[in-house]
Amino acid sequence: MRWSAWPEATGFTCRVDGDGTSPGSQIVFTDSKGVEQGRQTLVSANPGVIRNVMRNRGPRGRWVCPRVDFHIDPVAPARTRVSLAFEVEPPVPRIVKPLANRWLRRTIRPLHVKDLQQLKDLVEATHVR
């Protein structure tokens, strides 16, 4: 949670269930009333790839399950390339999926970019020798 852009962007409170580094650990997002709004589950954390599956409330309270992979590639001793693979199936009728995907790219992409920058900063700060 030291690097995530989501708590600030959503106003949700977050807690970690588990140790935060082992598969099965989860980040749990709750609103101001304590109602769970989503979970991000760590599937694997291997050198170079962190895999997550999410289950979050989407449009109109429908649940969506994005898959999020962070790829971390060392470039130099104090430089790292971080990229993200994000896949989600919007819970809308097929005819409006192109519009929903466009909306997702415009609204969610900036948060992922911020996530990547903050993750990169954390990885570089903790691995500087």
Secondary structure by P-SEA (a helix, b strand, c coil): cccccccccccbbbbbccccccccccbbbbccccccccccccccccccbbbbbbbbbccccbbbbbbbbbbbbbccccbbbbbbbbbbbccccccaaaaaaaaaaacaaaaaaaaaaaaaaaaaaaacc
